[in-house]
């Protein structure tokens, strides 16, 4: 297992790679906050303050020609807000201000033996507080008479399409034995990007189960390649893996066919380290699926960056021979 120092360095590198995604999210929140705070200030302004502001905005050329008080009355429509509504509005504004102050990508850690999906759920629900705050503000500004929502944790499953498109990124540190990649499929939506920092023995091609035509998927040992994930306009999940794992990239921008989108940089050879709760058959099925997806039709070139041996007869024969050695034919005639 990598040292804590090495793992911490990888987490930091993952944060840095996803910084542009976090910056876009924070910039969107800052823009929304600026508009809302102007509206909120207007709600609390008295007639004198409002007249003075309008007079200043109209400038010296309007003096003697326009009545600031009558002009302000045309556009000023302060709402009568109850104390409870005002309290919730203040909470919503404070939540958005906190988001604009926090610049680093959120980090979550899966406790040994814990649930990867559960940890991600909790982290995204915490991030979802910003979306809950926006919902409160929108409802109040619209003057809706329906029940006012509150600023609280908002699970990813409850995010709207627009909220998922603007989702903040997430870095997750996880032990290889807890890397149950199939449970991550529900997060491959909108613009959400997750980077896993995997420590210790792990399934060699776990993330292949997440490959779909529109999802960016990467297993790598080089954090500097994560900029490809950050630059992808869509959902993406990447993992910084130990040396024993496969390295591959599925980039939806590569083409219409799986073999055009998928490149294999490294394919590990058996035997593989045993993972609690995962059979040898499952581990090899992941690798076989990876090879099958990357295999180009006869006479067609392999994807750029894929080694010629990735789908070669030699690698397939080697895997098949190892599978036969692992098989138990006791009792068969």
C-alpha positions in Angstrom: 0.0 0.0 0.0 1.3 3.5 -0.8 2.5 5.6 2.1 0.2 8.2 3.5 2.6 10.8 2.1 2.3 9.4 -1.4 -1.5 9.1 -1.1 -1.7 12.7 0.1 0.4 13.9 -2.9 -1.9 12.1 -5.3 -5.0 13.6 -3.7 -3.4 17.1 -4.0 -2.5 16.5 -7.7 -6.1 15.4 -8.3 -7.4 18.5 -6.7 -5.1 20.7 -8.9 -6.3 18.8 -12.0 -9.9 19.5 -11.2 -9.4 23.1 -10.2 -10.7 24.5 -13.5 -13.9 22.6 -13.0 -14.3 23.9 -9.5 -13.5 27.5 -10.7 -16.3 27.3 -13.2 -18.7 26.2 -10.6 -17.6 28.9 -8.2 -17.8 31.6 -10.9 -21.4 30.6 -11.7 -22.3 30.9 -8.0 -20.5 34.3 -7.7 -22.5 35.6 -10.7 -25.8 34.4 -9.2 -24.9 35.8 -5.8 -24.1 39.3 -7.1 -27.5 39.5 -8.8 -29.4 38.2 -5.7 -27.6 40.5 -3.3 -28.5 43.5 -5.3 -32.2 42.4 -5.2 -31.9 41.7 -1.5 -30.4 45.1 -0.8 -33.3 46.7 -2.7 -35.8 44.8 -0.5 -34.5 46.4 2.6 -34.0 49.9 1.2 -36.1 52.8 2.5 -37.6 55.4 0.2 -34.8 57.9 0.8 -32.1 55.3 0.1 -33.9 54.1 -3.0 -34.3 57.7 -4.3 -30.7 58.5 -3.6 -29.5 55.4 -5.5 -31.7 56.0 -8.5 -30.7 59.7 -8.6 -27.0 58.7 -8.6 -27.7 56.1 -11.4 -29.5 58.6 -13.6 -26.6 61.0 -13.3 -26.4 64.8 -13.6 -28.1 65.0 -17.0 -31.4 63.8 -15.5 -31.5 66.5 -12.7 -34.4 68.8 -13.2 -35.8 66.6 -15.9 -36.7 63.4 -14.0 -38.2 62.9 -10.6 -36.0 60.2 -8.9 -38.8 59.3 -6.5 -41.4 58.7 -9.2 -38.8 56.9 -11.4 -37.9 54.6 -8.6 -41.5 53.8 -7.9 -41.8 52.4 -11.4 -39.3 49.6 -10.8 -39.2 49.2 -7.0 -41.6 46.5 -5.9 -40.3 45.3 -2.5 -42.0 42.2 -1.2 -43.5 41.8 2.2 -41.5 39.0 3.7 -42.3 37.2 6.9 -39.6 36.9 9.6 -39.2 33.2 8.8 -38.8 33.9 5.1 -36.2 36.6 5.7 -34.3 34.2 8.1 -34.2 31.5 5.4 -33.1 34.0 2.8 -30.2 35.1 5.0 -29.2 31.5 5.4 -29.4 30.9 1.6 -27.2 34.0 1.0 -24.7 32.9 3.6 -24.5 29.5 2.0 -23.7 30.9 -1.4 -21.1 33.3 0.1 -19.4 30.3 1.7 -19.2 28.5 -1.6 -17.5 31.6 -3.2 -14.9 31.6 -0.4 -14.0 27.9 -0.7 -11.7 27.5 -3.6 -10.4 23.9 -3.2 -12.0 20.8 -4.7 -13.9 18.8 -2.1 -12.1 15.7 -0.8 -13.9 12.6 0.7 -12.3 9.6 2.3 -13.9 6.1 2.4 -13.2 4.5 5.7 -11.6 1.1 5.4 -14.4 -1.4 4.7 -16.9 1.4 4.1 -19.2 2.2 1.2 -17.8 4.1 -1.7 -21.2 5.0 -3.0 -22.3 6.0 0.5 -19.3 8.3 0.9 -19.9 9.9 -2.4 -23.6 10.4 -1.6 -22.8 12.2 1.6 -20.2 14.5 -0.1 -22.5 15.4 -3.0 -25.4 16.0 -0.6 -23.2 18.5 1.3 -22.3 20.2 -2.0 -26.0 20.2 -2.9 -26.6 22.7 -0.1 -25.6 25.4 -2.7 -28.4 24.2 -5.0 -30.9 24.1 -2.1 -29.9 27.7 -1.3 -30.6 28.8 -4.9 -34.0 27.1 -4.8 -34.9 29.1 -1.7 -33.9 32.3 -3.3 -35.7 31.6 -6.6 -38.9 30.7 -4.7 -38.8 33.9 -2.6 -38.0 36.2 -5.6 -40.9 34.6 -7.6 -43.3 35.4 -4.7 -44.5 31.8 -4.7 -47.2 31.1 -2.2 -46.2 27.4 -1.9 -44.3 26.0 1.0 -40.8 27.5 1.1 -37.9 25.0 0.8 -35.0 25.1 3.3 -31.3 25.3 3.0 -30.3 21.7 3.7 -28.4 18.8 2.3 -29.6 17.9 -1.2 -28.9 14.4 -2.4 -27.6 14.0 -6.0 -30.7 12.0 -6.8 -32.8 15.1 -6.3 -30.6 17.5 -8.4 -32.2 18.9 -11.5 -30.7 18.5 -15.0 -29.3 22.0 -14.8 -27.8 21.4 -11.4 -26.1 18.2 -12.5 -24.7 20.0 -15.5 -23.0 22.5 -13.2 -22.0 20.0 -10.5 -18.8 20.7 -8.5 -16.1 18.1 -8.8 -15.1 15.6 -6.2 -11.9 13.7 -5.2 -12.3 10.4 -3.2 -9.6 8.4 -1.5 -10.5 4.7 -1.3 -8.8 1.4 -0.5 -8.6 -0.9 -3.5 -10.7 -3.6 -1.6 -13.5 -1.0 -1.4 -13.5 -0.1 -5.0 -16.9 -1.3 -6.1 -17.0 0.6 -9.4 -20.4 -0.6 -10.5 -22.0 1.4 -7.8 -20.7 4.6 -9.4 -22.8 4.3 -12.5 -25.6 6.5 -11.2 -23.2 9.4 -10.8 -22.3 9.4 -14.5 -24.6 12.2 -15.5 -24.6 15.9 -16.3 -21.2 17.4 -15.8 -20.2 15.6 -12.6 -16.5 14.7 -12.5 -15.1 12.3 -9.8 -11.5 11.3 -9.3 -10.7 8.3 -7.2 -7.3 7.9 -5.5 -7.0 4.2 -5.0 -4.6 2.6 -2.5 -3.5 -1.0 -2.2 -4.5 -4.1 -4.1 -7.5 -3.5 -6.3 -9.4 -5.0 -9.3 -7.2 -4.4 -12.3 -9.9 -3.0 -14.6 -12.7 -2.0 -12.2 -13.8 1.1 -14.1 -14.4 -0.7 -17.4 -17.9 -1.3 -16.0 -18.6 2.4 -16.3 -17.8 2.7 -20.0 -20.8 4.1 -21.9 -20.8 6.1 -25.1 -21.1 9.5 -23.4 -19.0 9.0 -20.2 -15.3 9.8 -19.9 -13.6 7.0 -18.0 -9.9 6.7 -17.1 -7.6 4.5 -15.1 -4.1 6.0 -14.9 -1.0 6.1 -12.7 -0.1 9.6 -14.0 -2.1 12.4 -12.4 -0.9 14.8 -15.1 -3.3 13.1 -17.6 -6.4 14.1 -15.6 -6.5 17.4 -17.5 -8.3 15.4 -20.2 -11.1 14.6 -17.7 -11.3 18.3 -16.6 -11.6 19.4 -20.2 -14.4 17.0 -21.2 -17.9 18.5 -21.5 -19.9 15.8 -19.8 -19.8 13.3 -17.0 -16.5 11.6 -16.1 -14.9 9.3 -13.6 -11.2 8.7 -13.3 -9.0 6.7 -11.0 -5.4 7.0 -10.0 -4.5 3.4 -9.7 -1.6 1.3 -8.3 1.0 -0.2 -10.6 -0.8 -3.5 -10.6 -3.8 -2.1 -12.5 -4.6 -1.5 -16.1 -4.3 1.9 -17.6 -6.8 3.0 -20.2 -8.8 5.9 -21.3 -12.3 6.0 -22.7 -12.9 9.4 -24.4 -16.3 9.8 -26.0 -14.8 12.4 -28.4 -12.7 9.6 -30.1 -15.5 8.3 -32.4 -18.7 6.5 -32.8 -17.4 3.0 -32.1 -16.0 1.7 -28.8 -12.6 0.8 -30.2 -12.3 4.4 -31.5 -13.0 5.8 -28.1 -11.0 3.4 -26.0 -7.2 3.3 -25.7 -5.2 0.9 -23.5 -1.9 2.2 -22.2 -1.1 -0.8 -19.9 -2.6 -4.2 -19.6 -1.4 -6.2 -16.5 -0.6 -9.9 -16.7 -2.0 -12.5 -14.3 -1.8 -13.7 -11.6 -3.7 -10.8 -9.9 -3.8 -10.0 -6.2 -6.9 -11.5 -4.5 -9.5 -8.9 -3.5 -11.9 -9.8 -0.6 -15.4 -10.4 -2.0 -14.3 -10.4 -5.6 -13.7 -13.7 -7.4 -10.8 -14.4 -9.9 -13.4 -14.9 -12.6 -14.8 -11.4 -12.0 -11.4 -9.8 -12.2 -10.6 -11.5 -15.5 -14.0 -10.7 -16.9 -13.2 -7.0 -16.4 -10.0 -7.4 -18.3 -11.6 -9.4 -21.1 -14.3 -6.8 -21.4 -11.6 -4.1 -21.7 -9.9 -6.0 -24.4 -13.1 -6.7 -26.3 -14.1 -3.0 -26.3 -10.7 -1.9 -27.5 -10.4 -4.5 -30.2 -10.5 -2.9 -33.7 -12.3 -4.7 -36.6 -9.9 -6.6 -38.9 -8.1 -4.2 -41.1 -8.8 -1.1 -39.0 -6.2 0.8 -36.9 -6.3 0.7 -33.1 -7.1 3.9 -31.3 -4.3 6.4 -30.9 -2.2 5.7 -27.9 -3.1 2.0 -27.7 -0.2 -0.5 -27.8 -0.3 -3.0 -30.5 -0.3 -5.8 -27.9 -3.5 -4.6 -26.1 -5.7 -6.8 -28.2 -3.1 -9.1 -29.6 -3.4 -12.9 -29.8 -0.4 -13.2 -27.4 -2.2 -11.3 -24.6 -5.4 -13.2 -25.1 -3.6 -16.6 -25.1 -1.7 -15.6 -21.9 -5.0 -14.7 -20.2 -6.7 -17.9 -21.4 -3.9 -20.1 -20.2 -4.0 -18.5 -16.8 -7.7 -19.0 -16.6 -7.3 -22.7 -17.3 -4.8 -23.0 -14.6 -7.3 -21.4 -12.1 -10.2 -23.6 -13.2 -11.2 -26.6 -11.1 -12.3 -29.6 -13.3 -12.6 -32.0 -10.4 -15.4 -34.5 -11.0 -15.6 -33.9 -14.7 -15.1 -36.8 -17.1 
